[in-house]
């Protein structure tokens, strides 16, 4: 029997066999965890400021921003948007920075969706 004619031959001059499996591997990816960004109601931050925050940081139109602001006002908390961890964290920081700049106590947090 000629080793070079064997279907398992690697056609090397030394006649060694290659053994192993060729696996068709696909990277397994999963969707990133999503986080809700929440605004918390307080008795001091003006409603107009909250609407401005929603428009500038969360890119909401005035009507939707007003609806979210009223929801926060009535219920004590409201969702501004749902994002990946890094984006949610950045949005929260932006809200807190803007609140501090304008000397308002508006608070923002995030929770896993």
LUMMITI-930775 format. One line per field, with one value per residue: residue in one letter; y, x negated, z negated of N, C-alpha, C in turn. Coordinates in Angstrom, 3 decimals, always signed. Each point is the difference from the previous one (the first is absolute). Layout:
! residues N
rest	c(a,...)
n_c2	c(Y,...)
n_c1	c(X,...)
n_c3	c(Z,...)
ca_c2	c(Y,...)
ca_c1	c(X,...)
ca_c3	c(Z,...)
c_c2	c(Y,...)
c_c1	c(X,...)
c_c3	c(Z,...)
! end
This chain:
! residues 113
rest	c(x,x,x,x,x,x,x,x,x,x,x,x,x,x,x,x,x,x,x,x,x,x,x,x,x,x,x,x,x,x,x,x,x,x,x,x,x,x,x,x,x,x,x,x,x,x,x,x,x,x,x,x,x,x,x,x,x,x,x,x,x,x,x,x,x,x,x,x,x,x,x,x,x,x,x,x,x,x,x,x,x,x,x,x,x,x,x,x,x,x,x,x,x,x,x,x,x,x,x,x,x,x,x,x,x,x,x,x,x,x,x,x,x)
n_c2	c(-1.182,+0.943,+0.530,+0.392,-1.168,-0.118,-0.047,-0.641,-0.111,+0.567,-0.966,-0.182,+0.384,+0.303,+0.199,+1.017,-0.522,+0.752,+0.171,+0.012,+0.831,+0.260,+0.901,+0.093,+0.857,+0.381,+1.239,-0.350,+0.784,+0.765,+0.364,+1.244,-0.024,+0.249,+1.319,+0.132,+1.189,+0.250,+0.854,+0.616,+0.008,+1.321,+0.705,-0.005,-1.038,+1.108,-0.092,+1.282,-0.045,-0.750,+0.777,+1.032,-0.631,-0.294,+1.249,+0.544,-0.720,-0.061,+1.166,+0.393,-0.171,+1.255,-0.512,-0.841,+1.002,+0.738,-0.992,-0.175,+1.306,+0.036,-1.041,+0.562,+1.125,-0.734,-0.740,+1.078,-0.722,+0.107,-0.820,+0.386,-1.232,-0.887,-0.301,-0.198,-0.792,+0.018,-0.145,-0.927,-0.511,+0.159,-0.478,-0.933,-0.180,+0.011,-0.760,-0.746,-0.024,-0.174,-0.888,-0.476,+0.056,-0.429,-0.661,-1.130,-0.495,+0.161,-1.157,-0.782,-1.130,-1.184,-0.833,-1.232,-0.053)
n_c1	c(-0.856,+0.304,-0.767,-0.687,+0.493,-0.312,+1.308,-0.693,-0.666,-1.020,-0.426,-0.373,-1.223,+0.286,+1.168,-0.156,+0.852,+0.938,+0.119,+1.291,+0.798,+0.539,+0.076,+1.206,-0.839,+1.080,-0.444,+0.147,+0.898,+0.093,+1.234,-0.451,-0.261,+1.261,-0.105,+0.975,+0.082,-0.075,+1.002,-0.496,+1.221,-0.002,+0.018,-1.200,-0.269,-0.140,+1.274,-0.193,-0.722,+0.924,+0.903,-0.750,-0.152,+1.283,+0.134,-0.859,+0.248,+1.334,-0.224,+0.742,+1.095,+0.380,+0.850,-0.907,-0.872,+1.020,+0.356,-1.275,-0.181,+1.199,-0.426,-1.192,+0.616,+0.837,-0.975,-0.763,+0.222,-0.885,+0.277,-1.258,-0.494,-0.239,-1.149,-1.097,-0.762,-0.927,+0.972,+0.632,-1.189,-0.284,+1.200,-0.133,-1.249,+0.472,+1.007,-0.807,-0.826,+1.014,+0.497,-1.209,-0.206,+1.254,-0.739,+0.350,+0.876,+0.306,+0.567,-0.989,+0.588,-0.559,+0.798,-0.403,+0.179)
n_c3	c(+0.000,+0.854,-0.954,+1.035,+0.305,-1.275,-0.170,-0.936,+1.096,-0.577,+0.783,-1.256,+0.172,-1.282,+0.630,-0.860,-0.848,+0.514,-1.269,+0.040,-0.574,+1.135,-0.964,+0.476,-0.557,-0.611,-0.052,-1.248,+0.525,-1.057,-0.016,+0.013,-1.292,-0.203,-0.094,-0.919,+0.577,-1.308,+0.102,-1.063,-0.478,-0.017,-1.118,+0.565,+0.755,+0.715,+0.303,+0.264,-1.119,-0.583,+0.553,-0.393,-1.155,+0.027,+0.359,-0.849,-1.066,+0.010,+0.610,-1.016,+0.721,+0.115,+0.867,+0.510,+0.058,+0.406,+0.809,+0.304,+0.120,+0.601,+0.696,+0.133,+0.319,+0.716,+0.560,-0.003,+1.077,+0.983,+1.005,+0.191,-0.157,+0.954,-0.627,+0.724,-0.758,+0.947,+0.888,-0.722,-0.269,+1.272,+0.307,-0.943,+0.393,+1.228,-0.434,-0.734,+1.040,+0.830,-0.844,-0.163,+1.312,+0.066,-0.899,+0.625,-0.868,+1.271,-0.263,+0.409,+0.343,-0.098,+0.687,-0.266,+1.284)
ca_c2	c(+1.182,+1.222,+0.981,+1.251,-0.093,-0.117,+1.237,+0.664,+0.477,+1.438,+0.213,+0.397,-0.951,-0.982,-0.958,+0.060,+0.212,+1.051,-0.543,+1.027,+0.370,+1.375,+0.441,+1.277,+0.725,+1.346,+0.646,+0.110,+1.333,+0.217,+1.407,+0.594,+0.311,+1.346,+0.691,+1.138,+1.208,+0.505,+1.297,-0.032,+1.256,+0.741,+1.129,+1.252,+0.187,+0.488,-0.903,+0.443,-0.513,-1.447,-0.104,+0.350,-1.141,-1.076,+0.395,+0.113,-1.206,-1.201,+0.292,-0.103,+1.155,+0.722,-0.652,-1.218,+0.418,+0.488,-1.177,-0.704,+0.865,-0.098,-1.341,+0.051,+0.870,-0.676,-1.334,+0.010,-0.529,-0.278,-0.487,+0.939,-0.776,-1.284,+0.046,-0.897,+0.472,+1.155,+1.156,+0.368,+0.620,+1.315,+0.854,+0.351,+0.978,+1.260,+0.603,+0.488,+1.147,+1.129,+0.413,+0.694,+1.263,+0.921,-0.001,-0.693,-1.300,-1.103,-1.242,-0.942,-1.286,-1.017,-1.350,-1.012,-0.181)
ca_c1	c(+0.856,-0.768,+0.519,+0.316,+1.280,+1.015,+0.770,-0.371,-1.373,-0.148,-0.903,-1.340,-1.007,-0.306,+1.090,+0.779,+1.432,+0.620,+1.176,+0.771,+1.258,+0.153,+1.295,+0.483,+0.395,+0.522,-0.032,+1.314,+0.197,+1.316,+0.360,-0.434,+1.045,+0.531,+0.250,+0.910,-0.460,+1.142,-0.030,+0.688,+0.682,-0.299,+0.921,-0.700,-0.412,+1.109,+0.468,-0.587,-1.362,+0.083,+0.321,-1.217,-0.912,+0.502,-0.211,-1.418,-0.785,+0.669,+0.485,+1.464,+0.739,+0.592,+1.231,-0.356,-0.733,+1.007,+0.709,-0.890,-0.143,+1.237,+0.009,-0.946,+0.603,+1.151,-0.311,-1.236,-1.093,+0.405,-1.036,-0.357,-0.443,-0.649,-1.273,-1.040,-0.544,-0.880,+0.796,+0.840,-0.888,-0.350,+1.192,+0.185,-1.034,+0.346,+1.115,-0.507,-0.874,+0.839,+0.733,-0.958,-0.330,+1.128,+0.299,+1.255,-0.266,+0.541,-0.775,+0.181,-0.611,+0.260,+0.262,-0.005,+1.326)
ca_c3	c(+0.000,+0.105,-0.944,+0.660,+0.684,-1.040,-0.123,-1.247,+0.124,+0.079,+1.129,-0.436,+0.457,-1.039,-0.054,-1.249,+0.147,-0.802,-0.684,-0.689,+0.631,+0.427,-0.501,+0.503,-1.204,+0.138,-1.317,-0.635,-0.538,-0.581,-0.057,-1.269,-0.971,+0.162,-1.262,+0.018,-0.676,-0.751,-0.669,-1.288,-0.305,-1.221,-0.153,+0.246,+1.393,+0.840,+1.050,+1.260,+0.043,+0.277,+1.432,+0.726,-0.153,+0.860,+1.398,+0.342,-0.289,+0.494,+1.357,+0.057,+0.486,-1.132,-0.465,-0.728,-1.196,-0.952,-0.518,-0.935,-1.172,-0.785,-0.591,-1.124,-1.015,-0.634,-0.510,-0.765,+0.804,+1.370,+0.910,+1.074,+1.138,-0.274,+0.709,-0.497,-1.275,+0.158,+0.425,-1.143,-0.989,+0.539,-0.072,-1.424,-0.355,+0.658,-0.748,-1.281,+0.277,+0.401,-1.203,-0.860,+0.659,-0.163,-1.433,-0.304,-0.642,+0.804,-0.092,+1.091,-0.298,+1.031,-0.497,+1.055,+0.590)
c_c2	c(+1.237,+1.037,+1.291,-0.047,-0.110,+1.341,+0.765,+0.581,+1.515,+0.403,+0.584,-1.063,-1.057,-0.994,+0.006,+0.249,+1.203,-0.603,+1.130,+0.301,+1.456,+0.413,+1.347,+0.768,+1.395,+0.634,+0.130,+1.380,+0.084,+1.493,+0.572,+0.244,+1.456,+0.569,+1.157,+1.154,+0.649,+1.398,-0.112,+1.371,+0.626,+1.219,+1.338,+0.256,+0.466,-0.985,+0.354,-0.523,-1.490,-0.224,+0.305,-1.146,-1.131,+0.305,-0.061,-1.310,-1.255,+0.187,-0.194,+1.276,+0.619,-0.716,-1.257,+0.334,+0.484,-1.164,-0.770,+0.805,-0.095,-1.373,-0.046,+0.806,-0.715,-1.296,-0.094,-0.497,-0.266,-0.392,+1.017,-0.726,-1.279,-0.110,-1.121,+0.631,+1.296,+1.257,+0.480,+0.726,+1.426,+0.977,+0.446,+1.069,+1.360,+0.719,+0.601,+1.216,+1.246,+0.543,+0.792,+1.379,+1.051,+0.050,-0.533,-1.359,-1.218,-1.205,-0.940,-1.292,-0.960,-1.343,-0.951,-0.252,-1.428)
c_c1	c(-0.896,+0.620,+0.411,+1.319,+1.157,+0.722,-0.327,-1.398,-0.009,-0.956,-1.349,-0.979,-0.311,+1.136,+0.795,+1.455,+0.437,+1.239,+0.684,+1.255,-0.050,+1.406,+0.345,+0.517,+0.469,-0.060,+1.417,+0.098,+1.376,+0.246,-0.451,+1.191,+0.416,+0.374,+0.962,-0.665,+1.232,-0.254,+0.826,+0.594,-0.573,+0.915,-0.618,-0.364,+1.190,+0.340,-0.623,-1.436,-0.007,+0.305,-1.249,-1.024,+0.415,-0.215,-1.484,-0.768,+0.608,+0.627,+1.505,+0.578,+0.734,+1.237,-0.310,-0.745,+0.967,+0.772,-0.849,-0.148,+1.236,+0.118,-0.917,+0.609,+1.108,-0.381,-1.308,-1.216,+0.509,-1.186,-0.209,-0.408,-0.672,-1.225,-0.916,-0.613,-0.792,+0.775,+0.876,-0.824,-0.371,+1.172,+0.244,-0.998,+0.325,+1.127,-0.508,-0.909,+0.812,+0.778,-0.910,-0.335,+1.084,+0.507,+1.391,-0.328,+0.504,-0.926,+0.384,-0.725,+0.300,+0.234,+0.039,+1.431,+0.458)
c_c3	c(+0.000,-0.925,+0.669,+0.756,-0.997,-0.156,-1.277,+0.054,+0.062,+1.109,-0.416,+0.450,-1.052,-0.199,-1.292,+0.320,-0.829,-0.628,-0.753,+0.786,+0.411,-0.409,+0.601,-1.203,+0.357,-1.376,-0.550,-0.630,-0.610,-0.073,-1.341,-0.920,+0.190,-1.374,+0.222,-0.735,-0.608,-0.538,-1.271,-0.296,-1.263,-0.037,+0.403,+1.463,+0.840,+1.118,+1.349,+0.148,+0.340,+1.480,+0.829,-0.061,+0.943,+1.480,+0.374,-0.174,+0.613,+1.374,+0.168,+0.607,-1.193,-0.555,-0.819,-1.295,-1.079,-0.607,-1.013,-1.289,-0.890,-0.672,-1.223,-1.143,-0.768,-0.711,-0.792,+0.759,+1.415,+0.860,+1.121,+1.267,-0.465,+0.904,-0.481,-1.248,+0.164,+0.376,-1.158,-1.056,+0.432,-0.092,-1.442,-0.421,+0.615,-0.729,-1.300,+0.183,+0.352,-1.197,-0.928,+0.562,-0.222,-1.451,-0.324,-0.606,+0.779,-0.051,+1.127,-0.389,+1.142,-0.667,+1.183,+0.453,-0.158)
! end
